[in-house]
Amino acid sequence: MDDDLWVFGYGSLMWRPGFPHEEAAPARLFGRHRALCVYSVVHRGTEERPGLVLGLDRGGSCRGIAFRVAPHNSESVIAYLRQRELVTSVYLESRLPIRLENRDFTTVAMAFEVDRKHPQYAGPLPRQRALELVRDSVGEAGHNRDYVINTADHLKQLGIHDPELAWLAERLREQDAP
């Protein structure tokens, strides 16, 4: 198990990892928090109509899912994650300490944190502006609103309270209602 790769998921990786793993465990990352702080111009938006997706931003802590990848799959999983997450270089590939919540175990995990110097870094936005961006954007991976709602629902199922995502998901559902 010492040679296993750990990957920390805090957004869509939690509900759609897309790679083989031996284990998925609740985990906490300290020193970074989950934030809807990245303009998406590929997966959930376009250059003309950017969406808004999650990034790990500095400060606080973040609860998510740690995926344990067997050594024989590490190379292909790393290649897959780089292709998925580093499309526009708004994320920095990092190795960060995590703590598995269900046991007394701390390790280092591969994670993707936001590059605050990148033009796609949105920083904190007013709720209404975030709602406008998410509501109206679509990218290669689909509608931005679906990403936000799926992530909010998954966080709720895991017992993770994220008031900003919950608020956005509720507004999006209200707007979709007949």
N, C-alpha and C positions, 0 to 999 in steps of 0.2 A: 504494500500500500504506500510505502514511502516514495516509490517511483511514479505513482499515479499523478495525473494532471487534474487539478481542481479548476473549475470555471465558475465564476460568480455571475448569476443572472439576476437582474433587478427590474427588467422591463419585459419585452416580448420573449427574451430567452427563457423566462420562467414558464411561459405557457406554450412556447414553440421553440424548443432548443434546436431541433434539426440535426442533432448529432448523437452517436451512440454513447451511452454512459452506463456505468455500473450502479450508480446510486444518485439520488437527488435528496438533499437534506436542507432543512431550514438553516439559514446562516445570517450572521450579522457582520457587516463591514464597518469599521470605525474610521472616522476622518473624512468620509464622503457621504453625501445624501442623494437620494433620488430626486430629480427635478426635471420638469418639462421645460428644458432650456436649450434645445437644439432645433434650429430650423432644418426641416427635412426637405431636400430638393431632389431626392431620388425615390426612396422607398414609400414615403407618405405625402409627398408633395412634388412640386416642380420649381424650377427657377422663377417662373412667372407667378406661381401661386404656392409658396412654401407651406409645408405643414409644420407640425411641432411634435417632437418626440423626446423621449427621456434621455438624460445623461446623468452620469455620476459627477456631481459638482462638489467642490471642497466644503468641508465643515460637516459637523453632525455625525450621524450614522445611518446606515441603510440596512433594512432587513430584506432578504431575498432568498434565492435558492442556490446552493452550491452543488454542482454536478461533478461527480468523480468519474474520470475517464481513465480506462486501463492504458498502461504504457504502449501496448501494440496499436492503439487507436490515436495516441496523442498527436502524432505528426499530421494525420489527415484532419483531425478536429481543429487543430490550430490553423491549418490552411483554410478550412471551411469558415472559421470565425473571422479570419482576416478578410476573406472575400466578402463576407456578409457585413461586417462592422466598419471596415476601413475604406469604404467606397469613395468618400470625399475627404478623408483625413481629419474630420471633425473630432474623432475619438483618438485617444492615445492608448495604445496597448500597454497595460501595466500588470505588475505582479504585486498584489496587495494582501495584507494579512486579514483573514476572516476567522470567525469563531462559529463553529457548528453549534446551533442552539440546543439540540437535544442530547448533547454529550459534552464532556469536558475535553474538547479538541480544538486546537488552533492550528491553522496551516496557511499557506500562501496560495492565492488563487489568481488565475488569469482574469482580468477584468478590463472593461473599456470605459475610460473616464473622458469627460469632455475636455477639449482643448479650449480654454477661455480666450486664447488669442486668435482662434479661427473665426472667419467671417460668419459662419453658421451658428456661432454661439449667441443665443438670444438673451441669456441672462434671465433674471426674474421679470415676468411680464404681468401686467394687470389681468385679472381673471377674464374680463370681457374681451380683451385682445387675444388671449389664448383661445377662448371659445370661438372667435371669428376665424382664426387660423385653422383650428382643428375641424371645424364644421365644414369649411369650404375647400379643403384640399384632398387631392387624390394623387397617389404615386404608383410606381411599379408594383408595390406590394398591396395596393388597395387603398380604401378610404381611411383617412386619418382618424375619423370618429370611431371606426371599428377598432383600431389599435388602442385608443384611449379607453373605450368601453371594455374591451377584452382584458386589458391590463388592470383596470379598476376592479372588475369582477373577480379576476384571479387573486388580486391582493386581498379582497374581502374574504374569499374562500380560505385563504391562508391565515386569516386573522390579523392582517397587516392594515393598519389604518393610515390612509393617505388622503387627508382632507381635500387637497387641491384636485387630485384625480377623481375622487368621489363627486365633488361638486361639478366638475366638467362632464363626467359621465351622466349625471342626473339631468343637467341642462340639455345635453345631446339627446337623451331619451325623450325629454319633454318636446323637443323640436321635431323629433321623428314621429311622435304620436299623432294619430289622425284627428 
